Amino acid sequence: MGLDMGRKDGKKKQEIFNSALRGKQIPVLTLDSKWYRLLDEVGKGAVKNLEEQLNQLLKRQGKLNTEVKDIKKLKKKLMGEIVTMADEADQNGNRKKEKQIAEHKRLVEDCNNKLERYQDELMEIPHEIDRLNIQLMLITMELCYDIMQENTDEIQEIGEWVTSVRIELKKRLIRKQEMEQRNHDIYSYMHDIFGADVIDIFDMRYNPDKQHPKVKEETSPAQGEPGAQGEKDT
């Protein structure tokens, strides 16, 4: 599918964008530093709410994973202690140990309940992250589309201006050279008559010899120099 869609209306753009996203694995945008560089300040404001929701969900996912890991570790510790205390209770008939075992079993059950809740939530979070990420990508595509269209218009406008300026610059440079040459010709003639005083006589603000160095005149080779005889014979 080509990128040149022209100036499509909002509904048409959304259809094209949705179609383009089908089957694509979109990275989590708020974890991608390149994504943050795509948008200007207006764009960042437009996606701020979705960005915060997505980041909160990612934080929740990370916290739950840590909690699950810690709970499993605690459960394993409690189960080990229950086995040890059960052995001691069987040997000594210690009622205190039986109460401790009961409390440990209650804590294990509490761990199981938390694990079940957290794991259920962890099953749902990836779907919600994907949903929010797709929404964020669609808004990003819309914003980037508008930015590119505006930039393209300005690029064309600037390109036309640059071309115009180049043409005008070339004309002015040619005109400048012509006037410098004309001033130099006049100066050279007058200098031959009046000498260096010509600068004061004509109230000259610069010396044409310095501003526009005199071009060495081409002369025929002097008699006796290589080529002289040949030109004379011609």
Residue pairs with C-beta under 8 A, 6 or more apart in sequence:
1 16
1 19
1 20
5 12
5 13
5 16
5 145
7 149
8 16
10 142
13 142
13 145
14 138
14 142
17 138
17 141
17 142
18 138
20 141
21 134
21 137
21 138
26 133
26 134
26 137
28 54
28 58
28 129
28 133
29 35
29 51
29 54
29 133
29 136
29 137
29 140
30 51
30 54
30 55
30 58
30 136
31 58
35 140
36 44
38 140
38 143
38 144
39 46
39 47
39 140
39 143
39 144
39 147
40 147
42 143
43 140
43 143
43 147
46 139
46 143
47 136
47 139
47 140
47 143
50 132
50 135
50 136
50 139
51 136
53 132
54 129
54 132
54 133
54 136
57 125
57 128
57 129
57 132
58 129
60 121
60 125
61 122
61 125
61 126
61 129
64 118
64 121
64 122
64 125
65 122
67 114
67 118
68 115
68 118
68 119
68 122
71 111
71 114
71 115
71 118
72 111
72 115
74 107
74 111
75 108
75 111
75 112
75 115
78 104
78 107
78 108
78 111
79 108
81 104
82 101
82 104
82 105
82 108
85 97
85 100
85 101
85 104
86 97
86 101
88 94
88 97
89 97
89 98
89 101
180 208
180 211
180 212
181 212
183 208
183 211
183 212
184 208
184 209
184 212
184 214
187 198
187 204
187 207
187 208
187 209
188 208
188 214
190 198
190 201
190 202
191 198
194 201
198 204
199 207
220 228
220 231
221 227
221 228
221 231
222 228
223 229
223 232
